[in-house]
Amino acid sequence: MGTIGLFLSGAVLFLNGLMLLGKADGKSVAYFNLFVGAIQTVSPFYLAVVSDQSNWELYNNASIFLFGLTYLYVGVTAIKDLNGSGLGYYSLWVSIAAVVYAAVSIIHFGDLSSALTWIMWAYLWFLFYLSMSRGKDIDEYIGKVAIVLSWVTLTIPSLLNLTGVAAETVALVNYVISLGAIVYFCYLTFSWQRRKQYAS
């Protein structure tokens, strides 16, 4: 995904996390989802058309659609107050695709940093599936995960790239903060389970 696309995705995911935590109005955030979603469906379509049509060019552009269509789907679902089960199953499909992207990052490109990022995105999309299609009451948990990922996987790496930091340094920073995020998610999951046990 392009650097600007990463940057805008960070903003969307941050707002979506705040919305799930009840700190931002849902319909207000939904319109921003539509705005960024439109950009991230039009831009990869254009890039695919003008590309050399090689499989890896199309592969990279296809990843942008995963985000753009998610944002459009979230925006329309919230504004129209639709049942979220369809969005949930779409999120399941995307989470599986994200696991494939993670595997390709390691096997073909030897890029563990990108693989960790894709695994965390796959986890987030799977959480949306559990919430919207399986009826799990985990919106607060998802909100916290989304906010962390908005900074760790999107905002910080894109800002480093935009300010001209060397690619090797960006990869190292991404690797370190990704591992930190994974440790935090393990702690968050453990705390969440304990709280649910005490509540029952």
TORPA-965004 format. One record per residue (C-alpha): x, z, y; residue in one letter; chain. Coordinates in steps of 0.2 Angstrom, whole numbers, plus 5000, padded with zeros to 4 digits. Example, Ala and Ser with C-alpha at 12.3 -4.5 7.8 and 13.67 -1.06 7.14 Angstrom:
+------+------+------+-----+-------+
|   c1 |   c3 |   c2 | res | chain |
+------+------+------+-----+-------+
| 5062 | 5039 | 4978 |   A |     A |
| 5068 | 5036 | 4995 |   S |     A |
+------+------+------+-----+-------+
This chain:
+------+------+------+-----+-------+
|   c1 |   c3 |   c2 | res | chain |
+------+------+------+-----+-------+
| 5000 | 5000 | 5000 |   M |     A |
| 5006 | 4996 | 5018 |   G |     A |
| 5013 | 5010 | 5028 |   T |     A |
| 4999 | 5009 | 5041 |   I |     A |
| 4987 | 5009 | 5027 |   G |     A |
| 4994 | 5025 | 5020 |   L |     A |
| 4994 | 5033 | 5037 |   F |     A |
| 4975 | 5029 | 5040 |   L |     A |
| 4971 | 5035 | 5022 |   S |     A |
| 4979 | 5051 | 5026 |   G |     A |
| 4967 | 5053 | 5040 |   A |     A |
| 4952 | 5049 | 5030 |   V |     A |
| 4957 | 5060 | 5015 |   L |     A |
| 4960 | 5075 | 5027 |   F |     A |
| 4943 | 5073 | 5035 |   L |     A |
| 4935 | 5071 | 5018 |   N |     A |
| 4943 | 5087 | 5013 |   G |     A |
| 4937 | 5096 | 5028 |   L |     A |
| 4919 | 5089 | 5025 |   M |     A |
| 4919 | 5096 | 5007 |   L |     A |
| 4924 | 5113 | 5014 |   L |     A |
| 4910 | 5112 | 5026 |   G |     A |
| 4921 | 5111 | 5041 |   K |     A |
| 4916 | 5094 | 5047 |   A |     A |
| 4900 | 5085 | 5048 |   D |     A |
| 4897 | 5073 | 5033 |   G |     A |
| 4889 | 5058 | 5042 |   K |     A |
| 4902 | 5059 | 5056 |   S |     A |
| 4916 | 5058 | 5043 |   V |     A |
| 4906 | 5045 | 5033 |   A |     A |
| 4907 | 5033 | 5048 |   Y |     A |
| 4926 | 5035 | 5049 |   F |     A |
| 4927 | 5031 | 5030 |   N |     A |
| 4918 | 5015 | 5034 |   L |     A |
| 4930 | 5010 | 5047 |   F |     A |
| 4945 | 5013 | 5037 |   V |     A |
| 4937 | 5006 | 5021 |   G |     A |
| 4933 | 4990 | 5030 |   A |     A |
| 4951 | 4988 | 5036 |   I |     A |
| 4958 | 4992 | 5018 |   Q |     A |
| 4947 | 4979 | 5010 |   T |     A |
| 4949 | 4965 | 5023 |   V |     A |
| 4968 | 4967 | 5024 |   S |     A |
| 4972 | 4966 | 5005 |   P |     A |
| 4961 | 4951 | 5004 |   F |     A |
| 4970 | 4942 | 5017 |   Y |     A |
| 4987 | 4947 | 5010 |   L |     A |
| 4982 | 4941 | 4993 |   A |     A |
| 4976 | 4924 | 5000 |   V |     A |
| 4993 | 4921 | 5009 |   V |     A |
| 5004 | 4928 | 4996 |   S |     A |
| 5014 | 4918 | 4983 |   D |     A |
| 5000 | 4923 | 4970 |   Q |     A |
| 5013 | 4931 | 4959 |   S |     A |
| 5007 | 4944 | 4948 |   N |     A |
| 5016 | 4958 | 4956 |   W |     A |
| 5010 | 4953 | 4974 |   E |     A |
| 4992 | 4953 | 4968 |   L |     A |
| 4996 | 4970 | 4958 |   Y |     A |
| 5002 | 4978 | 4975 |   N |     A |
| 4987 | 4971 | 4985 |   N |     A |
| 4975 | 4976 | 4972 |   A |     A |
| 4980 | 4995 | 4974 |   S |     A |
| 4974 | 4994 | 4992 |   I |     A |
| 4957 | 4989 | 4986 |   F |     A |
| 4956 | 5005 | 4976 |   L |     A |
| 4956 | 5015 | 4992 |   F |     A |
| 4947 | 5003 | 5003 |   G |     A |
| 4932 | 5002 | 4991 |   L |     A |
| 4932 | 5021 | 4988 |   T |     A |
| 4931 | 5024 | 5007 |   Y |     A |
| 4917 | 5011 | 5009 |   L |     A |
| 4907 | 5019 | 4994 |   Y |     A |
| 4909 | 5036 | 5001 |   V |     A |
| 4903 | 5031 | 5018 |   G |     A |
| 4888 | 5022 | 5013 |   V |     A |
| 4883 | 5036 | 5000 |   T |     A |
| 4884 | 5049 | 5013 |   A |     A |
| 4875 | 5039 | 5027 |   I |     A |
| 4861 | 5033 | 5016 |   K |     A |
| 4860 | 5050 | 5007 |   D |     A |
| 4862 | 5041 | 4990 |   L |     A |
| 4864 | 5049 | 4973 |   N |     A |
| 4883 | 5051 | 4970 |   G |     A |
| 4883 | 5047 | 4952 |   S |     A |
| 4888 | 5029 | 4954 |   G |     A |
| 4902 | 5034 | 4965 |   L |     A |
| 4907 | 5047 | 4953 |   G |     A |
| 4909 | 5034 | 4939 |   Y |     A |
| 4918 | 5022 | 4950 |   Y |     A |
| 4930 | 5036 | 4954 |   S |     A |
| 4932 | 5038 | 4935 |   L |     A |
| 4937 | 5020 | 4933 |   W |     A |
| 4949 | 5021 | 4948 |   V |     A |
| 4957 | 5037 | 4940 |   S |     A |
| 4961 | 5027 | 4924 |   I |     A |
| 4968 | 5013 | 4934 |   A |     A |
| 4979 | 5025 | 4944 |   A |     A |
| 4986 | 5031 | 4928 |   V |     A |
| 4991 | 5014 | 4924 |   V |     A |
| 4999 | 5012 | 4941 |   Y |     A |
| 5009 | 5028 | 4937 |   A |     A |
| 5014 | 5021 | 4920 |   A |     A |
| 5020 | 5005 | 4928 |   V |     A |
| 5029 | 5014 | 4942 |   S |     A |
| 5040 | 5022 | 4928 |   I |     A |
| 5041 | 5009 | 4915 |   I |     A |
| 5044 | 4993 | 4926 |   H |     A |
| 5050 | 5000 | 4942 |   F |     A |
| 5059 | 5016 | 4937 |   G |     A |
| 5051 | 5025 | 4952 |   D |     A |
| 5046 | 5043 | 4947 |   L |     A |
| 5042 | 5047 | 4965 |   S |     A |
| 5028 | 5034 | 4965 |   S |     A |
| 5022 | 5039 | 4948 |   A |     A |
| 5020 | 5057 | 4953 |   L |     A |
| 5010 | 5051 | 4968 |   T |     A |
| 4998 | 5040 | 4957 |   W |     A |
| 4996 | 5054 | 4945 |   I |     A |
| 4990 | 5065 | 4959 |   M |     A |
| 4978 | 5052 | 4966 |   W |     A |
| 4971 | 5050 | 4948 |   A |     A |
| 4968 | 5068 | 4947 |   Y |     A |
| 4959 | 5068 | 4964 |   L |     A |
| 4948 | 5053 | 4959 |   W |     A |
| 4944 | 5062 | 4942 |   F |     A |
| 4939 | 5077 | 4951 |   L |     A |
| 4926 | 5067 | 4961 |   F |     A |
| 4920 | 5060 | 4945 |   Y |     A |
| 4917 | 5078 | 4938 |   L |     A |
| 4908 | 5083 | 4954 |   S |     A |
| 4897 | 5068 | 4957 |   M |     A |
| 4893 | 5062 | 4939 |   S |     A |
| 4895 | 5078 | 4929 |   R |     A |
| 4887 | 5090 | 4941 |   G |     A |
| 4902 | 5102 | 4942 |   K |     A |
| 4901 | 5114 | 4957 |   D |     A |
| 4919 | 5111 | 4963 |   I |     A |
| 4917 | 5104 | 4980 |   D |     A |
| 4928 | 5118 | 4988 |   E |     A |
| 4941 | 5115 | 4975 |   Y |     A |
| 4941 | 5096 | 4978 |   I |     A |
| 4942 | 5099 | 4997 |   G |     A |
| 4958 | 5109 | 4996 |   K |     A |
| 4966 | 5097 | 4984 |   V |     A |
| 4961 | 5082 | 4996 |   A |     A |
| 4968 | 5091 | 5011 |   I |     A |
| 4985 | 5094 | 5002 |   V |     A |
| 4986 | 5076 | 4996 |   L |     A |
| 4982 | 5069 | 5013 |   S |     A |
| 4998 | 5076 | 5019 |   W |     A |
| 5009 | 5076 | 5004 |   V |     A |
| 5005 | 5058 | 4997 |   T |     A |
| 5000 | 5049 | 5013 |   L |     A |
| 5003 | 5056 | 5030 |   T |     A |
| 5021 | 5063 | 5028 |   I |     A |
| 5028 | 5048 | 5018 |   P |     A |
| 5020 | 5036 | 5030 |   S |     A |
| 5026 | 5045 | 5046 |   L |     A |
| 5044 | 5045 | 5038 |   L |     A |
| 5043 | 5027 | 5035 |   N |     A |
| 5036 | 5023 | 5052 |   L |     A |
| 5050 | 5033 | 5061 |   T |     A |
| 5063 | 5023 | 5051 |   G |     A |
| 5069 | 5036 | 5039 |   V |     A |
| 5080 | 5029 | 5025 |   A |     A |
| 5070 | 5024 | 5009 |   A |     A |
| 5080 | 5035 | 4998 |   E |     A |
| 5077 | 5050 | 5009 |   T |     A |
| 5058 | 5046 | 5009 |   V |     A |
| 5058 | 5045 | 4990 |   A |     A |
| 5068 | 5062 | 4989 |   L |     A |
| 5056 | 5070 | 5001 |   V |     A |
| 5041 | 5063 | 4992 |   N |     A |
| 5048 | 5069 | 4975 |   Y |     A |
| 5051 | 5087 | 4981 |   V |     A |
| 5034 | 5089 | 4990 |   I |     A |
| 5025 | 5081 | 4976 |   S |     A |
| 5032 | 5094 | 4964 |   L |     A |
| 5027 | 5108 | 4976 |   G |     A |
| 5009 | 5101 | 4977 |   A |     A |
| 5008 | 5101 | 4958 |   I |     A |
| 5014 | 5119 | 4957 |   V |     A |
| 5001 | 5123 | 4970 |   Y |     A |
| 4987 | 5114 | 4961 |   F |     A |
| 4991 | 5124 | 4945 |   C |     A |
| 4990 | 5140 | 4955 |   Y |     A |
| 4974 | 5134 | 4963 |   L |     A |
| 4966 | 5130 | 4946 |   T |     A |
| 4971 | 5147 | 4939 |   F |     A |
| 4964 | 5156 | 4954 |   S |     A |
| 4948 | 5146 | 4953 |   W |     A |
| 4945 | 5149 | 4935 |   Q |     A |
| 4948 | 5168 | 4937 |   R |     A |
| 4936 | 5168 | 4952 |   R |     A |
| 4923 | 5159 | 4941 |   K |     A |
| 4925 | 5172 | 4927 |   Q |     A |
| 4923 | 5187 | 4939 |   Y |     A |
| 4908 | 5179 | 4947 |   A |     A |
| 4899 | 5177 | 4930 |   S |     A |
+------+------+------+-----+-------+
